[in-house]
Amino acid sequence: MAQKLYVGGLPYETTEDDLRDAFSKAGTVESAIIIIDRATGRSKGFGFVEMSSEEEAQAAIEMYNEKDFGGRNLTVNEARPLEDRPRRD
């Protein structure tokens, strides 16, 4: 079963292909998404990677959490479900 990971602390110039290539060293990457700010069109510095199994996800966490990536330390952990928040106007 696929496992989704949160990846924070990404350099702003990181592309989804860069993210996919890096995490593929830990296993099969189902998807890699970088979150983009709608107003500026620039990366927000975090994204999500979906690994094909829990074992591969754990390997990716061990490989990249608190490790240097493009000059910044990454935060990699299991993604949590989006919480309901009041809408901002």
The first five atom37 places (N, CA, C, CB, O) and aatype in JSON, in Angstrom:
{
  "aatype": [12, 0, 5, 11, 10, 18, 19, 7, 7, 10, 14, 18, 6, 16, 16, 6, 3, 3, 10, 1, 3, 0, 13, 15, 11, 0, 7, 16, 19, 6, 15, 0, 9, 9, 9, 9, 3, 1, 0, 16, 7, 1, 15, 11, 7, 13, 7, 13, 19, 6, 12, 15, 15, 6, 6, 6, 0, 5, 0, 0, 9, 6, 12, 18, 2, 6, 11, 3, 13, 7, 7, 1, 2, 10, 16, 19, 2, 6, 0, 1, 14, 10, 6, 3, 1, 14, 1, 1, 3],
  "atom_mask": [
    [1, 1, 1, 1, 1],
    [1, 1, 1, 1, 1],
    [1, 1, 1, 1, 1],
    [1, 1, 1, 1, 1],
    [1, 1, 1, 1, 1],
    [1, 1, 1, 1, 1],
    [1, 1, 1, 1, 1],
    [1, 1, 1, 0, 1],
    [1, 1, 1, 0, 1],
    [1, 1, 1, 1, 1],
    [1, 1, 1, 1, 1],
    [1, 1, 1, 1, 1],
    [1, 1, 1, 1, 1],
    [1, 1, 1, 1, 1],
    [1, 1, 1, 1, 1],
    [1, 1, 1, 1, 1],
    [1, 1, 1, 1, 1],
    [1, 1, 1, 1, 1],
    [1, 1, 1, 1, 1],
    [1, 1, 1, 1, 1],
    [1, 1, 1, 1, 1],
    [1, 1, 1, 1, 1],
    [1, 1, 1, 1, 1],
    [1, 1, 1, 1, 1],
    [1, 1, 1, 1, 1],
    [1, 1, 1, 1, 1],
    [1, 1, 1, 0, 1],
    [1, 1, 1, 1, 1],
    [1, 1, 1, 1, 1],
    [1, 1, 1, 1, 1],
    [1, 1, 1, 1, 1],
    [1, 1, 1, 1, 1],
    [1, 1, 1, 1, 1],
    [1, 1, 1, 1, 1],
    [1, 1, 1, 1, 1],
    [1, 1, 1, 1, 1],
    [1, 1, 1, 1, 1],
    [1, 1, 1, 1, 1],
    [1, 1, 1, 1, 1],
    [1, 1, 1, 1, 1],
    [1, 1, 1, 0, 1],
    [1, 1, 1, 1, 1],
    [1, 1, 1, 1, 1],
    [1, 1, 1, 1, 1],
    [1, 1, 1, 0, 1],
    [1, 1, 1, 1, 1],
    [1, 1, 1, 0, 1],
    [1, 1, 1, 1, 1],
    [1, 1, 1, 1, 1],
    [1, 1, 1, 1, 1],
    [1, 1, 1, 1, 1],
    [1, 1, 1, 1, 1],
    [1, 1, 1, 1, 1],
    [1, 1, 1, 1, 1],
    [1, 1, 1, 1, 1],
    [1, 1, 1, 1, 1],
    [1, 1, 1, 1, 1],
    [1, 1, 1, 1, 1],
    [1, 1, 1, 1, 1],
    [1, 1, 1, 1, 1],
    [1, 1, 1, 1, 1],
    [1, 1, 1, 1, 1],
    [1, 1, 1, 1, 1],
    [1, 1, 1, 1, 1],
    [1, 1, 1, 1, 1],
    [1, 1, 1, 1, 1],
    [1, 1, 1, 1, 1],
    [1, 1, 1, 1, 1],
    [1, 1, 1, 1, 1],
    [1, 1, 1, 0, 1],
    [1, 1, 1, 0, 1],
    [1, 1, 1, 1, 1],
    [1, 1, 1, 1, 1],
    [1, 1, 1, 1, 1],
    [1, 1, 1, 1, 1],
    [1, 1, 1, 1, 1],
    [1, 1, 1, 1, 1],
    [1, 1, 1, 1, 1],
    [1, 1, 1, 1, 1],
    [1, 1, 1, 1, 1],
    [1, 1, 1, 1, 1],
    [1, 1, 1, 1, 1],
    [1, 1, 1, 1, 1],
    [1, 1, 1, 1, 1],
    [1, 1, 1, 1, 1],
    [1, 1, 1, 1, 1],
    [1, 1, 1, 1, 1],
    [1, 1, 1, 1, 1],
    [1, 1, 1, 1, 1]
  ],
  "atom_positions": [
    [[0.84, -1.19, 0.0], [0.0, 0.0, 0.0], [0.88, 1.25, 0.0], [-0.95, 0.0, 1.22], [1.87, 1.32, 0.73]],
    [[0.51, 2.22, -0.81], [1.3, 3.44, -0.95], [1.3, 4.23, 0.36], [0.76, 4.32, -2.09], [0.34, 4.21, 1.12]],
    [[2.41, 4.92, 0.6], [2.58, 5.71, 1.82], [3.0, 7.12, 1.42], [3.64, 5.05, 2.76], [3.98, 7.3, 0.69]],
    [[2.26, 8.11, 1.89], [2.53, 9.5, 1.54], [3.43, 10.13, 2.6], [1.22, 10.31, 1.41], [3.2, 9.97, 3.8]],
    [[4.46, 10.84, 2.14], [5.41, 11.52, 3.02], [5.35, 13.02, 2.83], [6.83, 11.01, 2.76], [5.19, 13.51, 1.71]],
    [[5.48, 13.75, 3.93], [5.65, 15.2, 3.91], [7.14, 15.47, 3.79], [5.03, 15.88, 5.2], [7.94, 14.85, 4.49]],
    [[7.53, 16.39, 2.91], [8.92, 16.78, 2.75], [9.0, 18.29, 2.89], [9.5, 16.3, 1.37], [8.54, 19.02, 2.01]],
    [[9.58, 18.76, 3.99], [9.71, 20.19, 4.25], [11.15, 20.64, 4.19], [0.0, 0.0, 0.0], [12.07, 19.83, 4.28]],
    [[11.34, 21.94, 4.04], [12.69, 22.5, 4.0], [13.34, 22.41, 2.64], [0.0, 0.0, 0.0], [14.56, 22.49, 2.52]],
    [[12.52, 22.25, 1.59], [13.07, 22.14, 0.24], [13.61, 23.48, -0.24], [12.0, 21.63, -0.73], [13.02, 24.52, 0.02]],
    [[14.74, 23.45, -0.95], [15.19, 24.69, -1.6], [14.1, 25.14, -2.58], [16.57, 24.49, -2.34], [13.46, 24.31, -3.21]],
    [[13.9, 26.44, -2.71], [12.81, 26.96, -3.54], [12.96, 26.61, -5.01], [12.74, 28.45, -3.4], [11.96, 26.58, -5.74]],
    [[14.17, 26.34, -5.47], [14.38, 26.01, -6.88], [14.19, 24.52, -7.19], [15.76, 26.45, -7.3], [14.31, 24.12, -8.34]],
    [[13.9, 23.71, -6.19], [13.7, 22.27, -6.4], [12.48, 22.03, -7.27], [13.54, 21.53, -5.05], [11.42, 22.62, -7.06]],
    [[12.64, 21.14, -8.26], [11.51, 20.78, -9.13], [10.93, 19.44, -8.68], [11.97, 20.7, -10.62], [11.53, 18.72, -7.89]],
    [[9.75, 19.13, -9.19], [9.14, 17.84, -8.87], [10.0, 16.7, -9.41], [7.71, 17.75, -9.46], [10.06, 15.64, -8.78]],
    [[10.66, 16.89, -10.55], [11.56, 15.87, -11.08], [12.76, 15.66, -10.16], [12.04, 16.25, -12.48], [13.19, 14.52, -9.95]],
    [[13.3, 16.74, -9.6], [14.41, 16.63, -8.64], [13.98, 15.8, -7.44], [14.89, 18.04, -8.18], [14.71, 14.93, -6.98]],
    [[12.79, 16.09, -6.95], [12.26, 15.39, -5.77], [12.05, 13.91, -6.08], [10.92, 16.03, -5.31], [12.44, 13.04, -5.29]],
    [[11.46, 13.63, -7.23], [11.22, 12.24, -7.65], [12.55, 11.48, -7.79], [10.44, 12.21, -8.99], [12.67, 10.35, -7.33]],
    [[13.53, 12.11, -8.44], [14.82, 11.46, -8.64], [15.51, 11.15, -7.32], [15.73, 12.35, -9.5], [16.06, 10.06, -7.14]],
    [[15.48, 12.1, -6.39], [16.14, 11.89, -5.1], [15.48, 10.75, -4.33], [16.1, 13.18, -4.26], [16.17, 9.86, -3.82]],
    [[14.15, 10.76, -4.24], [13.45, 9.76, -3.44], [13.41, 8.39, -4.11], [12.04, 10.23, -3.15], [13.16, 7.39, -3.44]],
    [[13.66, 8.34, -5.4], [13.67, 7.04, -6.09], [14.86, 6.19, -5.63], [13.73, 7.25, -7.61], [14.88, 4.98, -5.86]],
    [[15.85, 6.81, -4.98], [16.97, 6.05, -4.41], [16.53, 5.19, -3.23], [18.09, 7.0, -3.97], [17.22, 4.24, -2.86]],
    [[15.37, 5.52, -2.64], [14.83, 4.76, -1.51], [13.79, 3.74, -1.95], [14.22, 5.71, -0.47], [13.4, 2.87, -1.17]],
    [[13.33, 3.84, -3.2], [12.31, 2.91, -3.69], [11.48, 3.52, -4.81], [0.0, 0.0, 0.0], [11.87, 4.52, -5.41]],
    [[10.35, 2.91, -5.07], [9.48, 3.36, -6.15], [8.65, 4.56, -5.72], [8.56, 2.22, -6.6], [7.92, 4.5, -4.73]],
    [[8.76, 5.64, -6.47], [8.01, 6.86, -6.19], [6.75, 6.85, -7.04], [8.87, 8.14, -6.47], [6.82, 6.83, -8.27]],
    [[5.59, 6.86, -6.38], [4.3, 6.89, -7.09], [3.99, 8.3, -7.57], [3.17, 6.38, -6.17], [3.48, 8.49, -8.67]],
    [[4.3, 9.31, -6.74], [4.08, 10.71, -7.12], [4.98, 11.61, -6.3], [2.58, 11.1, -6.93], [5.4, 11.27, -5.19]],
    [[5.28, 12.77, -6.87], [6.07, 13.8, -6.18], [5.47, 15.15, -6.53], [7.61, 13.74, -6.58], [5.37, 15.51, -7.71]],
    [[5.06, 15.89, -5.51], [4.37, 17.17, -5.73], [5.02, 18.23, -4.85], [2.85, 17.06, -5.43], [5.23, 18.02, -3.66]],
    [[5.32, 19.37, -5.45], [5.8, 20.53, -4.69], [4.66, 21.52, -4.62], [7.09, 21.17, -5.35], [4.01, 21.81, -5.64]],
    [[4.4, 22.04, -3.44], [3.3, 22.98, -3.23], [3.74, 24.38, -3.68], [2.84, 23.0, -1.73], [4.79, 24.88, -3.27]],
    [[2.92, 24.99, -4.53], [3.22, 26.28, -5.12], [2.28, 27.34, -4.55], [3.1, 26.23, -6.67], [1.08, 27.11, -4.4]],
    [[2.84, 28.51, -4.23], [2.05, 29.65, -3.75], [1.25, 30.2, -4.93], [2.96, 30.75, -3.11], [1.83, 30.55, -5.96]],
    [[-0.05, 30.28, -4.79], [-0.91, 30.76, -5.89], [-0.64, 32.2, -6.26], [-2.38, 30.61, -5.52], [-0.7, 32.57, -7.44]],
    [[-0.33, 33.03, -5.28], [-0.14, 34.45, -5.53], [1.16, 34.74, -6.28], [-0.16, 35.22, -4.22], [1.2, 35.59, -7.17]],
    [[2.23, 34.02, -5.91], [3.55, 34.32, -6.49], [3.98, 33.31, -7.55], [4.58, 34.37, -5.4], [4.86, 33.61, -8.36]],
    [[3.39, 32.13, -7.54], [3.81, 31.08, -8.47], [5.12, 30.43, -8.07], [0.0, 0.0, 0.0], [5.71, 29.67, -8.84]],
    [[5.58, 30.73, -6.85], [6.85, 30.2, -6.35], [6.6, 29.06, -5.37], [7.67, 31.32, -5.66], [5.56, 29.0, -4.72]],
    [[7.56, 28.16, -5.28], [7.47, 27.05, -4.34], [7.33, 27.58, -2.92], [8.71, 26.15, -4.45], [7.91, 28.6, -2.56]],
    [[6.54, 26.86, -2.11], [6.43, 27.2, -0.69], [7.5, 26.51, 0.14], [5.04, 26.82, -0.17], [7.57, 26.71, 1.35]],
    [[8.34, 25.69, -0.49], [9.44, 25.04, 0.22], [9.06, 23.71, 0.85], [0.0, 0.0, 0.0], [9.8, 23.18, 1.68]],
    [[7.9, 23.17, 0.46], [7.55, 21.84, 0.94], [6.73, 21.12, -0.12], [6.77, 21.91, 2.28], [6.22, 21.72, -1.06]],
    [[6.62, 19.82, 0.07], [5.86, 19.02, -0.88], [5.54, 17.66, -0.3], [0.0, 0.0, 0.0], [5.71, 17.41, 0.9]],
    [[5.07, 16.78, -1.17], [4.68, 15.43, -0.76], [5.21, 14.42, -1.76], [3.15, 15.31, -0.63], [5.19, 14.65, -2.97]],
    [[5.69, 13.3, -1.22], [6.16, 12.19, -2.05], [5.38, 10.97, -1.62], [7.71, 11.97, -1.91], [5.26, 10.68, -0.43]],
    [[4.84, 10.24, -2.59], [4.12, 9.01, -2.29], [4.99, 7.84, -2.73], [2.73, 8.98, -2.99], [5.29, 7.68, -3.91]],
    [[5.38, 7.04, -1.75], [6.2, 5.85, -2.0], [5.26, 4.65, -2.15], [7.24, 5.61, -0.85], [4.15, 4.66, -1.61]],
    [[5.71, 3.62, -2.87], [4.81, 2.51, -3.18], [4.57, 1.56, -2.02], [5.36, 1.74, -4.32], [3.63, 0.76, -2.07]],
    [[5.4, 1.62, -0.96], [5.17, 0.74, 0.19], [5.64, 1.41, 1.47], [5.91, -0.61, 0.0], [6.4, 2.38, 1.44]],
    [[5.17, 0.89, 2.59], [5.57, 1.44, 3.89], [7.07, 1.26, 4.12], [4.78, 0.77, 5.03], [7.72, 2.12, 4.7]],
    [[7.62, 0.13, 3.65], [9.05, -0.15, 3.83], [9.89, 0.88, 3.07], [9.39, -1.58, 3.34], [10.89, 1.38, 3.6]],
    [[9.48, 1.2, 1.84], [10.2, 2.19, 1.05], [10.05, 3.58, 1.67], [9.71, 2.19, -0.4], [10.99, 4.37, 1.67]],
    [[8.87, 3.88, 2.18], [8.65, 5.16, 2.84], [9.56, 5.3, 4.06], [7.17, 5.32, 3.26], [10.15, 6.36, 4.28]],
    [[9.67, 4.25, 4.85], [10.54, 4.27, 6.04], [12.0, 4.45, 5.62], [10.37, 2.98, 6.87], [12.75, 5.18, 6.27]],
    [[12.39, 3.77, 4.53], [13.76, 3.92, 4.03], [14.02, 5.37, 3.6], [14.02, 2.96, 2.85], [15.1, 5.9, 3.84]],
    [[13.03, 6.0, 2.96], [13.17, 7.39, 2.53], [13.29, 8.33, 3.73], [11.99, 7.81, 1.65], [14.08, 9.26, 3.71]],
    [[12.5, 8.08, 4.76], [12.58, 8.9, 5.97], [13.97, 8.79, 6.57], [11.5, 8.46, 7.01], [14.58, 9.81, 6.92]],
    [[14.48, 7.57, 6.7], [15.81, 7.37, 7.27], [16.89, 7.99, 6.4], [16.08, 5.87, 7.46], [17.9, 8.49, 6.91]],
    [[16.69, 7.96, 5.08], [17.7, 8.46, 4.15], [17.74, 10.0, 4.12], [17.41, 7.93, 2.76], [18.82, 10.57, 3.97]],
    [[16.58, 10.66, 4.25], [16.53, 12.11, 4.02], [16.15, 12.98, 5.21], [15.6, 12.37, 2.95], [16.45, 14.17, 5.19]],
    [[15.51, 12.45, 6.24], [15.1, 13.3, 7.36], [16.32, 13.9, 8.05], [14.26, 12.5, 8.38], [17.25, 13.19, 8.43]],
    [[16.29, 15.22, 8.22], [17.37, 15.99, 8.85], [18.69, 15.89, 8.11], [17.56, 15.52, 10.27], [19.76, 16.04, 8.7]],
    [[18.62, 15.64, 6.8], [19.82, 15.57, 5.96], [19.84, 16.76, 5.01], [19.88, 14.22, 5.17], [18.8, 17.31, 4.67]],
    [[21.05, 17.13, 4.58], [21.23, 18.25, 3.66], [20.72, 17.88, 2.26], [22.71, 18.66, 3.61], [21.02, 16.82, 1.73]],
    [[19.95, 18.79, 1.7], [19.45, 18.64, 0.32], [19.51, 20.02, -0.31], [17.98, 18.03, 0.28], [18.69, 20.89, 0.01]],
    [[20.45, 20.23, -1.2], [20.58, 21.53, -1.86], [20.91, 22.66, -0.91], [0.0, 0.0, 0.0], [20.54, 23.81, -1.16]],
    [[21.61, 22.36, 0.17], [22.01, 23.39, 1.12], [21.04, 23.63, 2.27], [0.0, 0.0, 0.0], [21.27, 24.49, 3.11]],
    [[19.94, 22.86, 2.31], [18.96, 23.01, 3.39], [18.7, 21.64, 4.02], [17.63, 23.64, 2.87], [18.75, 20.62, 3.33]],
    [[18.42, 21.63, 5.33], [18.08, 20.38, 5.99], [16.6, 20.07, 5.78], [18.41, 20.45, 7.5], [15.74, 20.91, 6.02]],
    [[16.33, 18.86, 5.34], [14.96, 18.44, 5.09], [14.29, 17.93, 6.35], [14.93, 17.36, 4.02], [14.95, 17.44, 7.27]],
    [[12.99, 18.04, 6.38], [12.14, 17.38, 7.36], [11.29, 16.4, 6.57], [11.25, 18.41, 8.2], [10.5, 16.81, 5.71]],
    [[11.44, 15.12, 6.85], [10.69, 14.1, 6.13], [9.99, 13.21, 7.15], [11.62, 13.25, 5.19], [10.64, 12.61, 8.0]],
    [[8.66, 13.14, 7.05], [7.91, 12.26, 7.93], [6.61, 11.84, 7.25], [7.61, 12.96, 9.28], [6.27, 12.32, 6.17]],
    [[5.91, 10.95, 7.91], [4.64, 10.48, 7.37], [3.66, 11.65, 7.31], [4.06, 9.32, 8.24], [3.49, 12.39, 8.28]],
    [[3.02, 11.81, 6.16], [2.05, 12.9, 5.99], [0.82, 12.63, 6.83], [1.66, 13.08, 4.5], [0.36, 11.5, 6.94]],
    [[0.3, 13.69, 7.43], [-0.93, 13.59, 8.22], [-2.08, 14.09, 7.37], [-0.82, 14.39, 9.55], [-1.88, 14.9, 6.46]],
    [[-3.29, 13.62, 7.65], [-4.45, 14.1, 6.89], [-4.65, 15.6, 7.11], [-5.72, 13.33, 7.29], [-4.37, 16.13, 8.18]],
    [[-5.15, 16.26, 6.08], [-5.44, 17.67, 6.17], [-6.54, 17.9, 7.19], [-5.84, 18.24, 4.8], [-7.59, 17.27, 7.13]],
    [[-6.29, 18.81, 8.12], [-7.29, 19.11, 9.15], [-8.28, 20.14, 8.62], [-6.62, 19.62, 10.45], [-7.92, 21.01, 7.83]],
    [[-9.51, 20.03, 9.06], [-10.5, 21.05, 8.71], [-10.14, 22.34, 9.41], [-11.94, 20.6, 9.09], [-9.94, 22.38, 10.62]],
    [[-10.05, 23.39, 8.63], [-9.73, 24.71, 9.19], [-10.78, 25.69, 8.72], [-8.3, 25.17, 8.76], [-11.36, 25.53, 7.65]],
    [[-11.03, 26.72, 9.52], [-11.96, 27.75, 9.06], [-11.41, 28.44, 7.83], [-12.23, 28.76, 10.16], [-10.21, 28.68, 7.73]],
    [[-12.26, 28.77, 6.92], [-11.85, 29.43, 5.68], [-11.39, 30.86, 5.97], [-13.0, 29.42, 4.67], [-12.03, 31.59, 6.72]],
    [[-10.27, 31.23, 5.34], [-9.77, 32.58, 5.48], [-10.25, 33.4, 4.29], [-8.22, 32.61, 5.58], [-10.24, 32.93, 3.15]],
    [[-10.67, 34.63, 4.56], [-11.14, 35.49, 3.47], [-10.1, 36.51, 3.07], [-12.41, 36.19, 3.85], [-10.34, 37.31, 2.17]]
  ]
}
